């Protein structure tokens, strides 16, 4: 995170590297001096982030929303947790408040961009503090599970699966609100700063704002789908998830907006229009594919509710979908988008990731770090899921693969 910020802040997005091995000490000295001089936490940055942080806790507690049950947790005698899914109203309220404050000049959103370095440090310190606190709280309250006995590994993975304060679920809260809401705030702040500097918002900036609005809004409007994901159901809330949700997602994924601010690139209008169309199409596939599978599962469990959150896209819910039964009792969806490819939502996700990078133009490596990183992560997830499902379903999985032979692109791979 600091490295990408330094490259952008002081080298216009170019790589900051030593010229030789002998220059490494000087390189490290310069690296840390940049952080000390320009990214030291300030009182103003602390107040801004804590205001956002506390506001999201309050909104999570008071905003209306449906209560959705998660999956039974085997390590807790199959206990089923209930989640208040009100992120979408917190999302609307937060941005209505921010836009009013910006319009009436109570607080200019561009100030967030100006404090990018100090804010990032405040967020990093906060996430590290939370990770430590939750780790030791899990041990103190005897909530730990699947511990290896190796402190570094256990701290990285976490001790506590479902950290809660009363009914307030910390992991669910950070997974959706703190991560994606922060990301979109940082992107909007960069757009506001560009408007103040240039008097207009470039096509590339409009593209990344639109792209990240679609993604962030989808997380908010479909929060009930997250309750059964691997992160919530299985992954403990250790440093890996805490840091990534609170600091990593917003400050790594907002890089494109920061890059465009430093290097405004004017796309050919026709090319830009085509990119917008491809992005919208990829988003449609991603959103409806996720909706089809999650709503199929919810109907099986009897937890499906029809929501009116915007946008509810056509073909998001399948009527009388086809599926395969398995010996272990699970049902495998083979209808909708899922009859064409087993990971078609990953394909759409990867397309969107590369479009995020394309918003910056075609020069420079760092804007493409995210889609390349994401491609590697998605490949790892596919292999993990393939191995896990093969173990779980056995011959039924072989049958499923014959029914849906393609993984990412129908007819190709």
DRENDO-1510 file (C-alpha; in Angstrom, 1 decimal, always signed):
<recs>
REC; n; res; u; v; w
REC; 1; UNK; +0.0; +0.0; +0.0 .
REC; 2; UNK; +2.7; +2.5; +0.9 .
REC; 3; UNK; +4.8; +1.4; -2.1 .
REC; 4; UNK; +1.9; +2.1; -4.5 .
REC; 5; UNK; +1.2; +5.4; -2.8 .
REC; 6; UNK; +4.9; +6.5; -3.0 .
REC; 7; UNK; +5.0; +5.6; -6.7 .
REC; 8; UNK; +2.0; +7.6; -7.4 .
REC; 9; UNK; +2.6; +10.6; -5.1 .
REC; 10; UNK; +6.3; +11.1; -6.1 .
REC; 11; UNK; +6.8; +9.3; -9.4 .
REC; 12; UNK; +3.5; +10.0; -11.2 .
REC; 13; UNK; +2.7; +6.3; -11.0 .
REC; 14; UNK; +6.1; +5.0; -12.3 .
REC; 15; UNK; +7.9; +2.3; -10.4 .
REC; 16; UNK; +10.2; +3.4; -7.6 .
REC; 17; UNK; +13.1; +1.0; -7.6 .
REC; 18; UNK; +16.8; +0.9; -6.7 .
REC; 19; UNK; +19.2; +1.0; -9.7 .
REC; 20; UNK; +21.5; -1.6; -8.2 .
REC; 21; UNK; +21.9; -3.8; -5.1 .
REC; 22; UNK; +24.3; -1.2; -3.6 .
REC; 23; UNK; +21.5; +1.4; -3.7 .
REC; 24; UNK; +19.1; -0.7; -1.6 .
REC; 25; UNK; +20.0; +1.0; +1.8 .
REC; 26; UNK; +19.5; +4.4; +0.2 .
REC; 27; UNK; +16.3; +3.2; -1.4 .
REC; 28; UNK; +14.9; +2.0; +2.0 .
REC; 29; UNK; +15.9; +5.3; +3.6 .
REC; 30; UNK; +14.1; +7.3; +1.0 .
REC; 31; UNK; +11.1; +5.0; +1.2 .
REC; 32; UNK; +10.7; +5.5; +4.9 .
REC; 33; UNK; +11.4; +9.2; +4.7 .
REC; 34; UNK; +8.5; +9.6; +2.3 .
REC; 35; UNK; +6.2; +7.9; +4.8 .
REC; 36; UNK; +7.5; +9.9; +7.8 .
REC; 37; UNK; +7.3; +13.2; +6.0 .
REC; 38; UNK; +4.0; +12.8; +4.0 .
REC; 39; UNK; +2.0; +10.0; +5.5 .
REC; 40; UNK; +2.4; +10.5; +9.3 .
REC; 41; UNK; -1.0; +10.3; +11.0 .
REC; 42; UNK; -2.5; +13.6; +11.8 .
REC; 43; UNK; -5.2; +14.7; +14.2 .
REC; 44; UNK; -7.4; +15.7; +11.3 .
REC; 45; UNK; -7.0; +12.4; +9.6 .
REC; 46; UNK; -7.8; +10.6; +12.8 .
REC; 47; UNK; -11.0; +12.5; +13.4 .
REC; 48; UNK; -12.1; +12.0; +9.8 .
REC; 49; UNK; -11.7; +8.3; +9.9 .
REC; 50; UNK; -13.0; +7.8; +13.4 .
REC; 51; UNK; -16.1; +9.8; +12.5 .
REC; 52; UNK; -16.7; +7.5; +9.5 .
REC; 53; UNK; -16.0; +4.4; +11.7 .
REC; 54; UNK; -18.3; +5.4; +14.5 .
REC; 55; UNK; -21.0; +6.5; +12.1 .
REC; 56; UNK; -21.0; +3.1; +10.4 .
REC; 57; UNK; -21.4; +1.3; +13.8 .
REC; 58; UNK; -24.3; +3.5; +14.7 .
REC; 59; UNK; -26.0; +3.0; +11.3 .
REC; 60; UNK; -25.5; -0.8; +11.5 .
REC; 61; UNK; -27.3; -0.7; +14.9 .
REC; 62; UNK; -30.2; +1.6; +14.0 .
REC; 63; UNK; -31.0; +1.4; +10.3 .
REC; 64; UNK; -33.9; -0.9; +9.2 .
REC; 65; UNK; -33.3; -4.1; +7.3 .
REC; 66; UNK; -34.3; -7.7; +7.1 .
REC; 67; UNK; -32.8; -10.3; +9.5 .
REC; 68; UNK; -31.2; -13.1; +7.6 .
REC; 69; UNK; -30.0; -16.4; +9.0 .
REC; 70; UNK; -26.5; -17.7; +8.1 .
REC; 71; UNK; -25.4; -21.3; +7.8 .
REC; 72; UNK; -25.1; -23.6; +10.8 .
REC; 73; UNK; -21.6; -23.3; +12.3 .
REC; 74; UNK; -20.2; -26.9; +13.0 .
REC; 75; UNK; -17.6; -25.6; +15.5 .
REC; 76; UNK; -20.3; -24.1; +17.6 .
REC; 77; UNK; -22.7; -27.0; +17.7 .
REC; 78; UNK; -24.3; -25.9; +14.4 .
REC; 79; UNK; -25.4; -22.6; +15.9 .
REC; 80; UNK; -27.2; -20.4; +13.4 .
REC; 81; UNK; -26.4; -16.7; +13.6 .
REC; 82; UNK; -28.8; -14.0; +12.5 .
REC; 83; UNK; -27.6; -10.9; +10.6 .
REC; 84; UNK; -29.3; -7.5; +10.3 .
REC; 85; UNK; -28.8; -6.7; +6.6 .
REC; 86; UNK; -29.2; -2.9; +6.6 .
REC; 87; UNK; -26.0; -1.9; +4.7 .
REC; 88; UNK; -27.9; -0.4; +1.8 .
REC; 89; UNK; -29.7; +2.1; +4.0 .
REC; 90; UNK; -26.4; +3.0; +5.7 .
REC; 91; UNK; -24.9; +3.4; +2.2 .
REC; 92; UNK; -27.6; +5.8; +1.1 .
REC; 93; UNK; -27.5; +7.8; +4.4 .
REC; 94; UNK; -23.7; +8.1; +4.3 .
REC; 95; UNK; -23.5; +9.5; +0.8 .
REC; 96; UNK; -26.5; +11.8; +1.2 .
REC; 97; UNK; -24.7; +13.2; +4.3 .
REC; 98; UNK; -21.4; +13.5; +2.5 .
REC; 99; UNK; -22.8; +15.2; -0.6 .
REC; 100; UNK; -24.8; +17.7; +1.6 .
REC; 101; UNK; -21.6; +18.5; +3.6 .
REC; 102; UNK; -19.7; +18.9; +0.4 .
REC; 103; UNK; -22.4; +21.0; -1.3 .
REC; 104; UNK; -22.7; +23.4; +1.7 .
REC; 105; UNK; -18.9; +23.4; +2.2 .
REC; 106; UNK; -19.2; +22.0; +5.7 .
REC; 107; UNK; -16.6; +19.4; +4.7 .
REC; 108; UNK; -15.2; +19.2; +1.2 .
REC; 109; UNK; -14.7; +15.7; -0.1 .
REC; 110; UNK; -11.5; +16.7; -1.9 .
REC; 111; UNK; -10.0; +17.1; +1.6 .
REC; 112; UNK; -10.0; +13.3; +1.9 .
REC; 113; UNK; -7.9; +13.1; -1.3 .
REC; 114; UNK; -5.5; +15.8; +0.1 .
REC; 115; UNK; -5.1; +13.7; +3.3 .
REC; 116; UNK; -4.7; +10.4; +1.5 .
REC; 117; UNK; -1.3; +9.5; +3.0 .
REC; 118; UNK; -2.1; +10.4; +6.7 .
REC; 119; UNK; -5.5; +8.7; +6.4 .
REC; 120; UNK; -4.0; +5.5; +5.0 .
REC; 121; UNK; -1.7; +5.4; +8.0 .
REC; 122; UNK; -4.5; +5.9; +10.5 .
REC; 123; UNK; -6.5; +3.1; +8.8 .
REC; 124; UNK; -3.5; +0.8; +8.9 .
REC; 125; UNK; -2.9; +1.4; +12.6 .
REC; 126; UNK; -6.6; +1.0; +13.3 .
REC; 127; UNK; -6.8; -2.3; +11.5 .
REC; 128; UNK; -3.7; -3.7; +13.2 .
REC; 129; UNK; -5.1; -2.6; +16.6 .
REC; 130; UNK; -8.5; -4.3; +15.9 .
REC; 131; UNK; -6.8; -7.5; +14.7 .
REC; 132; UNK; -4.7; -7.7; +17.9 .
REC; 133; UNK; -7.7; -6.9; +20.1 .
REC; 134; UNK; -10.0; -9.5; +18.5 .
REC; 135; UNK; -7.3; -12.1; +18.5 .
REC; 136; UNK; -6.6; -11.8; +22.3 .
REC; 137; UNK; -10.3; -11.3; +23.1 .
REC; 138; UNK; -11.1; -14.6; +21.3 .
REC; 139; UNK; -8.6; -16.4; +23.5 .
REC; 140; UNK; -9.6; -14.6; +26.7 .
REC; 141; UNK; -13.3; -15.4; +26.1 .
REC; 142; UNK; -12.5; -19.0; +25.0 .
REC; 143; UNK; -13.9; -18.5; +21.6 .
REC; 144; UNK; -10.9; -19.7; +19.7 .
REC; 145; UNK; -11.2; -22.4; +17.1 .
REC; 146; UNK; -8.9; -24.3; +14.7 .
REC; 147; UNK; -5.7; -23.0; +16.4 .
REC; 148; UNK; -2.3; -24.3; +15.2 .
REC; 149; UNK; -0.3; -23.3; +18.3 .
REC; 150; UNK; +2.0; -21.1; +16.1 .
REC; 151; UNK; +1.4; -17.4; +17.1 .
REC; 152; UNK; +2.2; -15.8; +13.8 .
REC; 153; UNK; +0.0; -18.1; +11.8 .
REC; 154; UNK; -2.8; -18.0; +14.3 .
REC; 155; UNK; -2.7; -14.2; +14.5 .
REC; 156; UNK; -2.8; -14.0; +10.7 .
REC; 157; UNK; -5.8; -16.4; +10.4 .
REC; 158; UNK; -7.4; -15.3; +13.7 .
REC; 159; UNK; -8.7; -17.0; +16.8 .
REC; 160; UNK; -12.4; -16.0; +16.7 .
REC; 161; UNK; -14.8; -17.1; +14.0 .
REC; 162; UNK; -17.8; -14.9; +14.7 .
REC; 163; UNK; -16.7; -11.9; +16.9 .
REC; 164; UNK; -19.8; -10.2; +18.1 .
REC; 165; UNK; -20.7; -7.5; +20.6 .
REC; 166; UNK; -24.3; -8.5; +21.4 .
REC; 167; UNK; -26.0; -8.9; +18.1 .
REC; 168; UNK; -23.5; -6.6; +16.3 .
REC; 169; UNK; -21.4; -8.8; +14.0 .
REC; 170; UNK; -17.9; -7.3; +13.5 .
REC; 171; UNK; -16.8; -9.5; +10.6 .
REC; 172; UNK; -20.0; -8.9; +8.6 .
REC; 173; UNK; -19.9; -5.2; +9.3 .
REC; 174; UNK; -16.3; -4.8; +8.1 .
REC; 175; UNK; -16.7; -7.1; +5.1 .
REC; 176; UNK; -19.3; -4.9; +3.5 .
REC; 177; UNK; -19.6; -1.4; +5.0 .
REC; 178; UNK; -16.1; -0.4; +6.0 .
REC; 179; UNK; -14.3; -1.9; +3.0 .
REC; 180; UNK; -16.5; -1.0; +0.0 .
REC; 181; UNK; -18.0; +2.2; +1.4 .
REC; 182; UNK; -14.5; +3.5; +2.1 .
REC; 183; UNK; -13.4; +2.6; -1.4 .
REC; 184; UNK; -16.2; +4.5; -3.0 .
REC; 185; UNK; -15.6; +7.5; -0.8 .
REC; 186; UNK; -11.9; +7.6; -1.8 .
REC; 187; UNK; -12.9; +7.3; -5.5 .
REC; 188; UNK; -15.4; +10.1; -5.2 .
REC; 189; UNK; -12.9; +12.3; -3.3 .
REC; 190; UNK; -10.4; +11.8; -6.2 .
REC; 191; UNK; -13.1; +12.9; -8.7 .
REC; 192; UNK; -13.9; +16.0; -6.6 .
REC; 193; UNK; -10.3; +16.9; -6.5 .
REC; 194; UNK; -9.9; +16.5; -10.2 .
REC; 195; UNK; -12.9; +18.8; -10.8 .
REC; 196; UNK; -11.5; +21.4; -8.5 .
REC; 197; UNK; -8.1; +21.2; -10.3 .
REC; 198; UNK; -9.2; +21.0; -13.9 .
REC; 199; UNK; -12.8; +22.3; -13.9 .
REC; 200; UNK; -14.1; +19.0; -15.3 .
REC; 201; UNK; -14.1; +15.3; -14.6 .
REC; 202; UNK; -12.3; +13.2; -17.2 .
REC; 203; UNK; -13.8; +10.3; -19.1 .
REC; 204; UNK; -11.5; +7.8; -17.3 .
REC; 205; UNK; -12.5; +9.2; -13.9 .
REC; 206; UNK; -16.2; +8.9; -14.9 .
REC; 207; UNK; -15.5; +5.3; -15.9 .
REC; 208; UNK; -13.9; +4.3; -12.6 .
REC; 209; UNK; -16.5; +6.1; -10.6 .
REC; 210; UNK; -19.2; +4.2; -12.5 .
REC; 211; UNK; -17.4; +0.9; -12.2 .
REC; 212; UNK; -16.8; +1.2; -8.5 .
REC; 213; UNK; -20.3; +2.4; -7.9 .
REC; 214; UNK; -21.7; -0.7; -9.5 .
REC; 215; UNK; -19.5; -3.0; -7.5 .
REC; 216; UNK; -19.9; -1.2; -4.1 .
REC; 217; UNK; -23.6; -0.8; -4.5 .
REC; 218; UNK; -24.0; -4.5; -5.4 .
REC; 219; UNK; -22.3; -5.4; -2.1 .
REC; 220; UNK; -24.7; -3.2; -0.2 .
REC; 221; UNK; -27.9; -4.1; -2.0 .
REC; 222; UNK; -27.1; -7.9; -1.9 .
REC; 223; UNK; -25.8; -8.0; +1.7 .
REC; 224; UNK; -28.0; -10.9; +2.6 .
REC; 225; UNK; -26.1; -13.0; +0.1 .
REC; 226; UNK; -22.9; -12.5; +2.0 .
REC; 227; UNK; -24.1; -14.3; +5.1 .
REC; 228; UNK; -23.4; -17.7; +3.6 .
REC; 229; UNK; -20.1; -16.9; +1.9 .
REC; 230; UNK; -16.8; -18.7; +2.8 .
REC; 231; UNK; -15.4; -15.6; +4.5 .
REC; 232; UNK; -18.4; -15.4; +6.9 .
REC; 233; UNK; -19.1; -19.1; +7.4 .
REC; 234; UNK; -15.5; -20.5; +7.7 .
REC; 235; UNK; -12.7; -17.9; +7.8 .
REC; 236; UNK; -11.8; -16.6; +11.2 .
REC; 237; UNK; -11.6; -12.8; +11.7 .
REC; 238; UNK; -7.8; -12.6; +11.9 .
REC; 239; UNK; -5.3; -10.0; +10.7 .
REC; 240; UNK; -5.7; -11.3; +7.1 .
REC; 241; UNK; -9.4; -10.4; +6.9 .
REC; 242; UNK; -9.3; -7.4; +9.3 .
REC; 243; UNK; -6.5; -5.7; +7.5 .
REC; 244; UNK; -7.8; -6.5; +4.0 .
REC; 245; UNK; -11.3; -5.3; +4.8 .
REC; 246; UNK; -10.5; -2.1; +6.7 .
REC; 247; UNK; -7.3; -1.0; +4.9 .
REC; 248; UNK; -6.5; -3.2; +1.9 .
REC; 249; UNK; -9.7; -3.1; -0.2 .
REC; 250; UNK; -10.2; +0.7; +0.0 .
REC; 251; UNK; -6.6; +1.8; -0.4 .
REC; 252; UNK; -5.5; -0.8; -3.0 .
REC; 253; UNK; -8.7; -0.8; -5.1 .
REC; 254; UNK; -8.9; +3.0; -5.2 .
REC; 255; UNK; -5.5; +3.2; -6.9 .
REC; 256; UNK; -7.0; +3.7; -10.3 .
REC; 257; UNK; -8.8; +6.9; -9.3 .
REC; 258; UNK; -5.6; +8.2; -7.7 .
REC; 259; UNK; -3.7; +7.4; -10.8 .
REC; 260; UNK; -6.2; +9.2; -13.1 .
REC; 261; UNK; -6.0; +12.2; -10.8 .
REC; 262; UNK; -2.2; +12.4; -11.3 .
REC; 263; UNK; -2.3; +11.2; -15.0 .
REC; 264; UNK; -5.6; +12.3; -16.6 .
REC; 265; UNK; -5.9; +10.2; -19.8 .
REC; 266; UNK; -8.4; +11.2; -22.5 .
REC; 267; UNK; -9.9; +8.1; -24.1 .
REC; 268; UNK; -11.2; +8.1; -27.6 .
REC; 269; UNK; -15.0; +8.8; -27.2 .
REC; 270; UNK; -15.9; +5.7; -29.2 .
REC; 271; UNK; -13.5; +3.5; -27.3 .
REC; 272; UNK; -14.7; +4.9; -24.0 .
REC; 273; UNK; -18.3; +4.2; -25.0 .
REC; 274; UNK; -17.5; +0.6; -25.9 .
REC; 275; UNK; -15.7; +0.1; -22.6 .
REC; 276; UNK; -18.8; +1.4; -20.7 .
REC; 277; UNK; -21.0; -1.0; -22.6 .
REC; 278; UNK; -18.7; -4.0; -22.0 .
REC; 279; UNK; -18.5; -3.0; -18.3 .
REC; 280; UNK; -22.2; -2.8; -18.0 .
REC; 281; UNK; -22.6; -6.2; -19.7 .
REC; 282; UNK; -20.0; -7.9; -17.5 .
REC; 283; UNK; -21.7; -6.4; -14.4 .
REC; 284; UNK; -25.1; -7.7; -15.5 .
REC; 285; UNK; -23.7; -11.2; -15.8 .
REC; 286; UNK; -21.8; -11.0; -12.5 .
REC; 287; UNK; -24.8; -9.6; -10.6 .
REC; 288; UNK; -27.4; -11.9; -12.0 .
REC; 289; UNK; -25.2; -15.0; -11.8 .
REC; 290; UNK; -24.5; -14.3; -8.1 .
REC; 291; UNK; -28.2; -13.6; -7.4 .
REC; 292; UNK; -29.3; -16.8; -9.2 .
REC; 293; UNK; -27.1; -19.0; -7.1 .
REC; 294; UNK; -27.6; -17.3; -3.7 .
REC; 295; UNK; -31.4; -17.0; -4.1 .
REC; 296; UNK; -31.5; -20.7; -5.2 .
REC; 297; UNK; -29.7; -21.6; -2.0 .
REC; 298; UNK; -31.8; -19.3; +0.1 .
REC; 299; UNK; -35.0; -20.9; -1.3 .
REC; 300; UNK; -33.7; -24.4; -0.4 .
REC; 301; UNK; -33.0; -23.2; +3.2 .
REC; 302; UNK; -36.3; -21.3; +3.5 .
REC; 303; UNK; -34.6; -18.0; +4.1 .
REC; 304; UNK; -35.3; -16.3; +0.7 .
REC; 305; UNK; -36.8; -12.8; +0.9 .
REC; 306; UNK; -37.7; -10.6; -2.1 .
REC; 307; UNK; -35.9; -7.3; -1.8 .
REC; 308; UNK; -36.5; -4.1; -3.7 .
REC; 309; UNK; -33.0; -2.7; -3.4 .
REC; 310; UNK; -31.7; -0.9; -6.5 .
REC; 311; UNK; -31.1; -2.3; -9.1 .
REC; 312; UNK; -33.0; -5.6; -9.2 .
REC; 313; UNK; -32.0; -6.9; -12.6 .
REC; 314; UNK; -34.0; -9.2; -14.9 .
REC; 315; UNK; -33.1; -12.9; -14.6 .
REC; 316; UNK; -31.7; -12.5; -11.0 .
REC; 317; UNK; -34.1; -15.1; -9.7 .
REC; 318; UNK; -34.8; -18.4; -11.4 .
REC; 319; UNK; -38.2; -20.0; -11.5 .
REC; 320; UNK; -38.2; -23.8; -11.1 .
REC; 321; UNK; -34.4; -24.0; -11.8 .
REC; 322; UNK; -32.8; -27.3; -12.8 .
REC; 323; UNK; -30.4; -28.9; -10.4 .
REC; 324; UNK; -28.5; -32.1; -9.6 .
REC; 325; UNK; -29.0; -34.0; -6.4 .
REC; 326; UNK; -26.0; -35.4; -4.5 .
REC; 327; UNK; -25.6; -38.2; -2.1 .
REC; 328; UNK; -24.6; -35.8; +0.7 .
REC; 329; UNK; -27.9; -33.9; +0.3 .
REC; 330; UNK; -26.7; -30.8; -1.4 .
REC; 331; UNK; -28.2; -29.6; -4.7 .
REC; 332; UNK; -26.0; -28.3; -7.5 .
REC; 333; UNK; -27.5; -25.6; -9.7 .
REC; 334; UNK; -27.3; -26.4; -13.5 .
REC; 335; UNK; -29.6; -23.7; -14.8 .
REC; 336; UNK; -29.5; -19.9; -15.6 .
REC; 337; UNK; -25.9; -18.7; -16.1 .
REC; 338; UNK; -24.7; -21.8; -14.3 .
REC; 339; UNK; -25.6; -24.2; -17.1 .
REC; 340; UNK; -23.0; -22.4; -19.3 .
REC; 341; UNK; -19.9; -22.4; -17.0 .
REC; 342; UNK; -19.1; -23.3; -13.4 .
REC; 343; UNK; -17.3; -20.1; -12.6 .
REC; 344; UNK; -18.9; -17.7; -15.1 .
REC; 345; UNK; -19.2; -15.0; -12.4 .
REC; 346; UNK; -15.4; -15.1; -12.1 .
REC; 347; UNK; -15.1; -14.4; -15.8 .
REC; 348; UNK; -17.3; -11.3; -15.4 .
REC; 349; UNK; -15.4; -10.3; -12.3 .
REC; 350; UNK; -12.1; -10.5; -14.2 .
REC; 351; UNK; -13.4; -8.4; -17.1 .
REC; 352; UNK; -14.5; -5.7; -14.7 .
REC; 353; UNK; -11.2; -5.8; -13.0 .
REC; 354; UNK; -9.3; -5.2; -16.3 .
REC; 355; UNK; -11.8; -2.4; -17.1 .
REC; 356; UNK; -10.8; -0.7; -13.8 .
REC; 357; UNK; -7.2; -0.7; -15.1 .
REC; 358; UNK; -8.3; +0.5; -18.6 .
REC; 359; UNK; -9.8; +3.6; -17.1 .
REC; 360; UNK; -6.2; +4.7; -16.6 .
REC; 361; UNK; -5.1; +4.3; -20.2 .
REC; 362; UNK; -2.4; +2.1; -21.5 .
REC; 363; UNK; +0.8; +3.3; -20.0 .
REC; 364; UNK; +2.2; +2.2; -16.7 .
REC; 365; UNK; +2.2; -1.2; -14.9 .
REC; 366; UNK; +0.7; -0.3; -11.5 .
REC; 367; UNK; -2.9; +0.4; -12.7 .
REC; 368; UNK; -2.8; -3.2; -13.9 .
REC; 369; UNK; -1.5; -4.6; -10.6 .
REC; 370; UNK; -5.1; -5.1; -9.3 .
REC; 371; UNK; -6.5; -7.1; -12.2 .
REC; 372; UNK; -3.3; -9.3; -12.3 .
REC; 373; UNK; -3.4; -9.8; -8.6 .
REC; 374; UNK; -7.2; -10.6; -8.8 .
REC; 375; UNK; -6.6; -13.0; -11.7 .
REC; 376; UNK; -4.1; -14.9; -9.5 .
REC; 377; UNK; -6.5; -14.9; -6.5 .
REC; 378; UNK; -9.4; -16.1; -8.6 .
REC; 379; UNK; -7.3; -18.9; -10.1 .
REC; 380; UNK; -6.3; -20.0; -6.6 .
REC; 381; UNK; -9.9; -19.9; -5.5 .
REC; 382; UNK; -11.0; -22.0; -8.4 .
REC; 383; UNK; -8.4; -24.7; -7.6 .
REC; 384; UNK; -9.4; -24.6; -3.9 .
REC; 385; UNK; -13.1; -24.9; -4.7 .
REC; 386; UNK; -12.4; -27.7; -7.3 .
REC; 387; UNK; -10.5; -29.8; -4.7 .
REC; 388; UNK; -12.9; -29.1; -1.9 .
REC; 389; UNK; -16.0; -30.0; -4.0 .
REC; 390; UNK; -14.3; -33.1; -5.5 .
REC; 391; UNK; -13.7; -34.4; -1.9 .
REC; 392; UNK; -17.2; -33.5; -0.8 .
REC; 393; UNK; -19.3; -34.8; -3.7 .
REC; 394; UNK; -17.1; -37.5; -5.1 .
REC; 395; UNK; -18.8; -39.2; -8.1 .
REC; 396; UNK; -21.6; -36.6; -8.0 .
REC; 397; UNK; -19.0; -33.9; -8.8 .
REC; 398; UNK; -17.7; -35.9; -11.8 .
REC; 399; UNK; -21.3; -36.0; -13.0 .
REC; 400; UNK; -21.7; -32.3; -12.5 .
REC; 401; UNK; -18.6; -31.6; -14.5 .
REC; 402; UNK; -19.9; -33.6; -17.4 .
REC; 403; UNK; -23.2; -31.7; -17.2 .
REC; 404; UNK; -21.4; -28.3; -17.1 .
REC; 405; UNK; -18.0; -29.0; -18.7 .
REC; 406; UNK; -16.8; -25.4; -19.1 .
REC; 407; UNK; -15.3; -23.4; -16.2 .
REC; 408; UNK; -15.0; -19.8; -17.3 .
REC; 409; UNK; -16.0; -19.2; -20.9 .
REC; 410; UNK; -18.8; -21.4; -22.4 .
REC; 411; UNK; -17.5; -23.4; -25.4 .
REC; 412; UNK; -13.8; -22.4; -24.8 .
REC; 413; UNK; -12.5; -23.1; -21.3 .
</recs>
